Structure formats: C-alpha cells, structure tokens
Amino acid sequence: MKSCAATLLYCLILCNIIAAQQGSSCSNPIPITLDDVFRDYPISGSTGGNLVCTSTGNSPITYFSVTSNSAADNILLNITGPNSSSVEVAMYKSGTCNNSNLQPESSMCLYDGNGLWAPAETFTVAPNTTYVLRMKTSTTGIIRICGKHYTPINNDCYGAKEIGPLLVFDNNACHKPGTGITPGQLCATSLENTAFYTYTVETTGPTTLSIENATCDNGSGANSVGFQVGFFTGSCSSLFYIYCYAGFGSNIQILTGTLTAGTKIYVAIDGIGGSNCEYGVRAINSMVLSASIKNFTGWHAPEGNILNWVSYFESNNDRFEIERSENGIDFFTIGSVKGELNSNRDKAYSFVDKNPSIKSLYRLKQVDINGKSKYFNIITINRSGLPNIDLKFQNPLTENLLLNMQTNFNGKVGLKIISMTGVILLNENLYCKKGDNQFIKNISALPAGQYLLSAEGENARTSQMIIKTSASLY
C-alpha cells in the first residue's frame, strides 16, 4: 500500500505532466477566457512549420481554443508575442486540425509580434461553438492574450460612432464590409472591414479627418498600414456621396471641401487589404461632443435587471440617467450614475434595477454639466422565466389601496408599507396565485405624505412609491 506522501508525489508528477501537455496538441488546447482581461499563457514545447506566413523553419507551436457565446458575437484577440518576435495565428473551424478545417482567410501573420486577430469578414461565427487556434512563435516563453466577445456597434451607418476634435481610439478588426455604400465611394476596389463614424460641422468651411497612430496587420500578406475613406451627407437610409480618399501611412489627414455649419457628415473607413487596424480618429472643425457610448446591454438576474454600457468618449459629462418603461412610450427615471468629465478611452458603467417589471424597456440619457441632454438606444429585458411581482394601483390615494398584484408563481408574498424614515407601518403576508391578484387595504389612518409599498416573495421583490392625500372635504 502506498504511503500518503508517495501518493501525493505521484499526483503532483502526473498533474505536471498533464499541465505540460496542454497546448501542445490540437486535441488538448489551452482555453482562452473571453473576458477582456490580459493573461500570460505558456508557450508549448512542441514545434512545427508555418502554414500561411512567409517565415521558414520550425519553431514552438501552441494550440488554443476560443468558444463563442449564445449570441454568436464575433471574437477579438489582442496578442503580444515573446520578445516582439513574429506570431502566426492559424484558425481551424473545429477541434480537428487538418487542411480541410483550416481557415486561411482567418489566419494572420503578426510579423512585429503583436496585433489584433479576429475571424475574417467572410466567416460567420456560430453560437456556443469552440474553434482551435494554432499559434506559431519564433521563441519560447510567454504569449500575452486578451480576448473578448465583440460585435462593434459602428459596423453600419446606423451605429456610426460620433467623433469630434478630441481623439477617439478604435479598431476595425471585427467589422464586416460596409452596407449602403459602394467600394468606389471609398476609392476602393473592394470592402472588407468598414467602420462608420459621424460628426457635425461647427463652422462653414473645410473639415479635416485625422487618423493617427495606426497599426495594421493584413492576414498572410505584408503588414502595410493604409485606409480607404468615404465621406457622405444625408441620412443612413439615403447617404449622399461627396468625397473619397485612399492612401498609406500611420498618420493620415484628409481635407474635405467647404461644408456648411451644422451639416452632419458620415465617414466610412476601410482598411486596405482587409487589414485589422488600431487607430485614433478625430474631426477638425467639428462640434465638441458631451459623450458617446457603445454596448448598452442588459440581462436579468435574481437580484434585478443588470444594465451595462461603455463610453468611448466623454467631455463635460455630468451623469447618465437610466429610464424605464413598460410600453416603450412612457419612460421614467429610475436612477443615475456619475459621468466622467473628460475621457477619450473606454470606461465601463453598470446599474442594477432592483424592482423590474416582467417586461422592461430601458433607455440611457446623458446629461452634460450645462444641462444639455441626449438619448441613446432602447433595450428590452424580459423576466418571464424568473419569479416576478408586478404592482398596479391608483396614485395618489385617500382611504383605500386597491392593489392589483401580478405574479408568475403561486406562493406567499410579504407586503409592507414603509415611511420615508424607514418605519414599517404595514406588514402582512398575502397568498397569491399565478396571474392577477386583487387586494384592498384601508390606509385612511396614515397621515398625508409619501410611502414606499414593498412586495417580496419567491426570490422576487419590487417596490413603488405611494402618495397619500387627505380626504376631500367636499
């Protein structure tokens, strides 16, 4: 019989062997966590040759896997190889790494050792699907990777990012060919990864679009940096072409002709040769923006509806207000989050609605320090599959609370009326059946004022304000 120490030593040796093997073959890849966090991964001891890039000779090969989410969002990796040496990223569409599964159009050569990888614009990501990536590095050591699910909002004109005189940082790695425009309108022969932007002319005269500090990777070709750009007026449903430009360089300034103050300009930027590019972009002679956001999303959880959004530009931004509606017409403010006065980097925000309805529509309102405001897109969250309580009653009240309580479960619900100082004035347990439940509560003894009506049960809770008035004398 083995001793405990011998057994422990055996397990440690076995675990180290298993850990050392991970990433060394297609059948045992290293999973990349897609949570937008940089991590260091060990490079495998296996070696092999190039599949799509021009480098020759055998060098370390490490296999990784990435898994798409249920929404089939695109996948974006930010990769930094060891010692700035070249990295080849080859993609397989399944766990079998043979030539028939190799996706050459989704394979990239990062000759300077770093850059952005995403599936080619012609590749459609399937939901909840795992793909294998074969990464060939010139040396051993550590490879740093940041991965995330990412479908850009400015993939078409309707999601065009607002830009102004301050630099906004972006990339076009996950974009598809632009819709509603033609290659010729961007001085191009084809479109691969088109990002849309918009700005408003401040004073009558020419404007300058500035693309700055750009770095690009172009699949299996040379990593040339260049852009094809088109300018438009009108609306996203009917764009009117006015000018285009094509050229190479890490810093490009494009001068338009004379434009009238107040004109809204749409810009389509496409990387030459299907390039994945990172860059900063700004528009000179454009109005200063207060804030622009991307990725306003939400989902339901037991504690409420969780709302997340990311701003990519803020100037003189005082706050974000969160508004909710049940019908998509009447919206009410349910909370606010302090904004960033000045920022041109991505900044994440979050808000939890602890008292949602079964179906809630949300919109985001941004208010600057001067009181000016603007609205962003509306999202919908449906909690029909979770325990939920919905309260309806006439407000203000005088003597009786005529309460309609709608639940999607059978069970006990605790009903409370709470004063603004936190004193519980009513505390009862009510039994509710699934569906509509009617109750009458006499509140004539309560002084005129505001109270909180709270209902809680079956992992669901909600609350609303009650306004109690004095009985009419007439």
C-alpha positions in Angstrom: 0.0 0.0 0.0 1.4 3.4 -1.0 2.1 6.0 1.7 0.2 9.3 1.6 3.5 11.1 0.7 4.2 8.7 -2.2 0.6 9.1 -3.5 0.9 12.9 -3.2 4.2 12.9 -5.1 2.7 10.7 -7.8 -0.3 13.0 -8.2 2.0 16.1 -8.4 4.1 14.5 -11.1 1.0 13.4 -13.1 -0.6 16.8 -12.8 2.6 18.5 -14.0 2.7 16.1 -17.0 -0.9 16.9 -17.9 -0.3 20.6 -17.4 2.8 20.5 -19.6 0.8 18.7 -22.4 -1.9 21.3 -22.5 -1.5 23.4 -25.6 0.9 21.0 -27.2 -1.7 19.4 -29.5 -4.9 20.2 -31.3 -6.8 17.7 -29.0 -5.6 19.5 -25.8 -5.7 23.2 -26.5 -5.4 26.0 -23.8 -8.8 27.7 -23.4 -8.7 31.5 -23.8 -11.0 33.3 -21.4 -13.0 35.9 -23.3 -13.5 38.5 -20.6 -11.4 41.4 -21.9 -8.5 40.7 -19.5 -4.9 40.3 -20.5 -3.4 37.0 -19.4 0.0 35.4 -19.9 0.0 31.9 -21.4 3.0 29.4 -21.5 4.3 28.6 -25.0 4.3 24.8 -25.7 7.4 22.8 -26.3 6.0 21.4 -29.5 7.4 22.6 -32.8 6.3 22.9 -36.4 6.5 24.9 -39.6 4.4 27.8 -41.0 1.0 27.2 -42.5 0.2 30.7 -44.1 3.1 33.1 -43.3 6.4 33.6 -45.2 8.7 32.7 -42.2 10.5 29.4 -42.6 11.9 26.8 -40.2 10.4 25.0 -37.2 9.6 26.9 -34.0 7.3 26.5 -31.0 3.6 25.7 -31.7 0.9 26.2 -29.1 -2.8 25.4 -29.5 -5.5 27.5 -28.0 -9.3 27.3 -28.1 -12.0 30.1 -28.1 -15.7 29.5 -27.6 -18.4 31.8 -28.9 -21.3 32.9 -26.8 -25.0 32.2 -27.4 -25.4 35.5 -29.2 -22.7 34.4 -31.8 -20.9 37.7 -31.2 -17.6 38.0 -33.1 -14.3 37.1 -31.3 -11.5 39.6 -30.8 -8.0 38.7 -29.5 -5.2 41.2 -28.7 -2.0 39.2 -29.0 1.6 40.1 -27.9 4.3 37.5 -28.7 7.5 37.0 -26.8 10.4 39.5 -27.4 8.5 41.2 -30.2 9.1 38.2 -32.4 6.7 37.2 -35.2 3.5 35.2 -34.4 1.4 33.2 -36.9 -2.2 32.6 -35.9 -4.0 29.8 -37.9 -7.7 29.1 -37.3 -9.4 25.8 -37.5 -13.2 25.7 -37.7 -13.4 22.6 -35.4 -11.3 20.6 -33.0 -9.8 18.6 -35.9 -6.7 20.4 -37.1 -6.4 19.2 -40.7 -6.2 21.1 -44.0 -9.9 20.7 -44.7 -10.7 22.6 -41.5 -8.0 25.2 -41.8 -9.4 28.7 -42.4 -6.6 30.5 -44.3 -8.7 33.7 -44.7 -9.0 33.8 -40.9 -5.3 33.2 -40.3 -2.9 36.1 -39.6 0.8 36.9 -39.6 1.8 39.3 -36.9 5.3 40.0 -38.1 6.1 42.5 -35.4 4.8 40.2 -32.7 1.6 41.9 -31.7 -1.7 42.9 -33.2 -5.4 42.1 -33.3 -6.9 38.8 -34.5 -10.5 38.2 -35.5 -12.2 35.8 -37.9 -12.2 37.0 -41.5 -15.1 39.2 -42.6 -16.4 36.2 -44.7 -16.5 33.9 -41.7 -19.7 33.5 -39.7 -19.3 32.7 -36.1 -21.8 30.0 -34.9 -23.3 30.3 -31.4 -21.8 28.3 -28.5 -19.1 26.8 -30.8 -15.4 26.1 -30.0 -12.7 26.9 -32.5 -9.0 26.0 -32.3 -6.1 28.4 -33.0 -2.6 27.2 -33.8 -0.1 29.9 -32.8 3.5 29.6 -34.0 6.0 31.8 -32.2 9.7 32.3 -33.0 10.8 31.7 -29.5 9.7 30.0 -26.3 8.4 31.9 -23.2 5.1 33.6 -22.6 2.4 34.9 -25.1 0.1 37.5 -23.8 -3.5 37.4 -25.0 -6.6 39.5 -24.2 -9.8 38.0 -25.6 -13.5 39.2 -25.7 -16.8 38.7 -27.4 -17.1 41.8 -29.6 -19.6 42.9 -32.2 -18.9 46.5 -33.0 -21.8 49.0 -32.9 -20.4 51.0 -35.8 -20.4 48.1 -38.2 -23.0 50.0 -40.2 -24.1 53.6 -40.6 -26.9 53.4 -38.1 -24.4 52.6 -35.3 -21.9 55.3 -36.5 -19.7 56.5 -33.7 -19.8 60.2 -33.0 -16.4 61.9 -33.2 -15.2 65.4 -32.5 -12.0 67.4 -32.2 -10.6 65.1 -29.4 -9.0 61.8 -30.3 -11.2 58.7 -30.1 -9.5 55.2 -30.1 -11.0 52.4 -32.1 -10.3 49.3 -34.3 -11.9 47.7 -37.3 -10.9 44.0 -36.7 -14.4 42.6 -36.2 -16.2 44.8 -38.8 -17.8 43.5 -42.0 -18.0 45.2 -45.4 -20.0 48.4 -45.3 -23.6 48.2 -46.3 -25.4 51.0 -48.1 -22.2 52.2 -49.8 -20.1 51.0 -52.8 -16.3 50.4 -53.0 -15.9 53.2 -55.5 -17.3 55.7 -52.9 -14.3 54.8 -50.7 -11.8 55.0 -53.7 -11.6 51.2 -53.3 -12.0 48.1 -55.4 -13.4 46.0 -52.6 -14.6 46.5 -49.0 -13.6 44.1 -46.1 -13.9 45.7 -42.7 -15.7 49.0 -42.7 -16.1 51.2 -39.6 -18.6 54.1 -39.7 -18.2 57.5 -37.9 -20.2 60.7 -37.8 -19.6 64.3 -36.9 -21.3 67.7 -37.2 -19.5 70.7 -38.9 -19.0 73.5 -36.4 -18.3 76.5 -38.8 -18.8 76.8 -42.6 -15.5 75.8 -44.3 -13.4 72.6 -44.9 -13.1 69.9 -42.3 -10.2 67.6 -41.6 -10.5 63.9 -40.7 -7.3 62.8 -38.9 -6.4 59.1 -38.5 -3.5 58.8 -36.1 -1.0 56.3 -34.6 -2.4 53.5 -36.8 -1.0 49.9 -36.7 -2.4 47.2 -39.0 -2.0 43.5 -39.8 -3.1 42.2 -43.2 -3.7 38.5 -43.0 -0.9 36.5 -44.6 0.4 39.5 -46.5 2.8 42.3 -45.6 1.6 44.4 -42.7 1.1 47.6 -44.6 -0.9 50.4 -43.0 -3.4 52.1 -45.2 -7.0 53.2 -45.4 -9.8 53.8 -47.9 -12.2 56.5 -46.7 -15.6 57.9 -48.0 -17.5 61.0 -46.9 -21.3 61.3 -47.1 -24.1 63.6 -46.1 -27.8 62.8 -45.9 -29.1 60.0 -43.7 -28.2 56.4 -43.1 -31.2 55.3 -45.2 -30.1 57.6 -48.0 -26.4 58.5 -48.0 -25.2 61.1 -50.5 -21.6 60.6 -51.5 -19.3 63.7 -51.5 -15.6 62.7 -51.4 -13.2 59.7 -51.1 -9.6 59.1 -50.3 -7.1 56.1 -50.3 -3.6 56.1 -49.1 -0.9 54.6 -46.8 0.6 55.8 -43.6 0.3 55.6 -39.8 -0.9 59.3 -39.6 -3.3 60.5 -42.3 -5.1 63.8 -42.6 -7.9 64.1 -45.1 -9.2 67.6 -46.0 -12.7 67.9 -47.3 -14.1 70.7 -49.4 -16.2 73.5 -47.9 -19.1 72.3 -45.8 -21.9 74.3 -44.2 -22.1 74.7 -40.5 -24.5 72.2 -38.9 -24.1 69.6 -41.6 -23.9 66.1 -40.3 -21.2 64.1 -42.0 -20.9 60.3 -42.2 -17.5 58.7 -42.7 -16.7 55.1 -43.7 -13.2 53.9 -43.1 -12.0 50.6 -44.5 -8.5 49.0 -44.0 -6.6 48.4 -47.2 -6.1 44.7 -47.9 -8.6 43.6 -45.3 -6.3 44.8 -42.6 -7.1 44.7 -38.8 -6.1 48.1 -37.6 -6.0 50.0 -34.4 -6.0 53.8 -34.6 -7.2 57.1 -33.2 -9.6 59.2 -35.2 -10.8 62.8 -34.8 -12.5 65.5 -36.9 -11.2 69.1 -37.0 -13.9 71.8 -37.4 -16.5 69.7 -35.7 -18.6 70.3 -32.6 -17.4 69.2 -29.2 -19.4 66.2 -28.0 -20.6 65.6 -24.5 -20.5 61.8 -24.6 -20.8 58.8 -26.9 -21.4 55.2 -25.8 -21.3 51.7 -27.1 -22.5 48.3 -26.0 -25.6 49.3 -23.9 -26.7 45.8 -22.8 -28.6 44.2 -20.0 -29.7 40.9 -18.6 -31.9 39.6 -15.8 -30.6 38.1 -12.6 -32.2 37.1 -9.3 -31.3 40.5 -7.7 -32.8 42.5 -10.6 -32.0 43.6 -14.1 -28.3 44.4 -14.6 -27.5 47.2 -17.2 -24.0 47.8 -18.6 -22.7 50.3 -21.0 -19.3 51.6 -22.1 -18.5 55.1 -23.1 -15.7 55.7 -25.6 -15.7 59.5 -25.4 -16.8 61.9 -22.7 -16.4 65.7 -22.4 -18.1 67.8 -19.7 -20.3 64.8 -19.0 -22.1 65.2 -15.7 -24.1 62.0 -15.4 -26.1 59.2 -17.1 -29.7 58.8 -16.2 -31.4 55.4 -16.6 -35.1 55.5 -17.7 -37.5 52.6 -17.7 -40.8 51.9 -19.5 -43.4 49.1 -19.7 -44.9 50.3 -23.0 -42.0 51.8 -24.8 -43.7 55.3 -24.8 -43.8 56.5 -21.2 -40.3 56.5 -19.6 -39.5 57.3 -16.0 -36.1 57.9 -14.4 -35.1 55.1 -12.0 -31.6 56.1 -11.2 -28.4 57.9 -12.3 -24.7 57.2 -12.5 -22.0 60.0 -12.3 -20.2 60.5 -15.5 -16.5 61.2 -16.4 -15.9 64.9 -17.1 -13.3 64.2 -19.7 -12.3 60.9 -21.2 -11.4 59.5 -24.6 -10.8 56.0 -23.5 -13.3 53.2 -22.9 -15.0 53.5 -19.5 -17.4 50.8 -18.2 -20.6 51.6 -16.2 -23.2 49.5 -14.5 -26.6 49.9 -12.9 -28.9 47.4 -11.2 -32.7 47.9 -11.4 -33.8 46.0 -8.3 -37.5 46.4 -9.0 -38.1 45.5 -12.6 -41.3 44.6 -14.3 -41.8 41.3 -16.1 -41.0 43.2 -19.3 -38.9 46.4 -19.0 -37.7 48.7 -21.7 -34.6 50.9 -20.8 -33.0 53.9 -22.4 -29.9 55.8 -21.4 -30.0 59.6 -21.1 -26.7 61.5 -20.9 -26.7 65.0 -19.3 -23.7 67.4 -19.5 -22.6 70.0 -17.0 -24.7 72.7 -18.8 -27.9 70.6 -18.6 -28.0 69.6 -22.2 -29.0 66.0 -22.8 -29.2 63.3 -25.4 -30.7 59.8 -25.5 -29.2 56.5 -26.6 -30.7 53.3 -27.8 -33.5 51.4 -26.1 -33.1 47.8 -24.9 -35.6 45.3 -23.6 -35.3 42.7 -20.8 -37.9 40.0 -20.3 -38.1 38.3 -16.9 -41.0 35.9 -17.8 -38.9 32.9 -17.0 -38.0 34.2 -13.5 -40.1 34.8 -10.4 -41.6 38.2 -10.7 -44.0 40.6 -8.9 -45.8 43.5 -10.6 -47.8 46.1 -8.7 -50.6 48.3 -10.2 -52.7 50.7 -8.2 -54.2 54.2 -8.5 -52.0 57.0 -7.2 -52.5 59.3 -5.2 -54.7 57.6 -2.6 -57.0 58.8 0.1 -58.6 55.9 2.0 -58.2 52.5 0.3 -55.3 51.0 -1.6 -56.9 49.0 -4.4 -54.0 46.8 -5.3 -53.6 44.5 -8.4 -50.6 42.2 -7.8 -49.5 40.2 -10.7 -47.2 37.2 -10.1 -45.8 34.4 -12.3 -45.8 32.0 -9.4 -48.0 30.6 -6.7 -47.0 31.4 -3.1 -46.7 33.8 -0.3 -45.8 37.5 -0.8 -44.8 39.8 2.0 -46.5 43.2 1.7 -45.1 46.3 3.5 -45.8 50.0 3.7 -42.8 51.9 4.9 -42.4 55.5 5.8 -39.7 57.8 4.4 -37.9 57.4 7.7 -37.8 53.6 7.4 -40.7 52.8 9.9 -42.7 49.8 8.8 -46.4 50.8 9.1 -48.0 47.7 7.5 -46.5 44.2 7.4 -48.7 41.4 6.0 -48.3 38.1 4.3 -50.6 37.5 1.3 -51.1 34.3 -0.6 -51.0 34.9 -4.4 -51.9 32.6 -7.2 -50.1 32.8 -10.6 -51.6 35.7 -12.5 -53.7 38.7 -11.3 -54.5 39.1 -7.6 -56.7 41.9 -6.1 -56.4 43.2 -2.6 -57.9 46.1 -0.7 -56.1 47.8 2.2 -57.6 50.6 4.2 -54.9 53.3 4.7 -57.1 56.1 6.0 -55.2 56.2 9.3 -51.9 57.1 7.6 -51.0 60.8 7.5 -50.8 62.5 4.2 -47.4 62.1 2.6 -45.1 59.7 0.7 -44.6 56.0 1.5 -42.9 53.0 0.0 -45.0 50.0 -0.9 -42.8 46.8 -0.9 -43.7 43.3 -2.0 -41.3 40.4 -1.7 -41.5 36.6 -2.2 -40.2 33.6 -4.1 -36.9 35.3 -4.9 -38.7 38.3 -6.4 -39.2 41.7 -5.0 -40.5 45.1 -6.1 -41.4 48.4 -4.6 -43.2 51.6 -5.7 -44.0 55.0 -4.2 -47.4 55.7 -2.7 -48.7 59.2 -2.3 -51.3 59.5 0.4 -53.6 62.6 0.4 -56.1 63.9 2.9 -59.8 63.0 2.2 -61.7 65.7 0.3 -63.9 67.9 2.4 -66.5 68.2 -0.4 
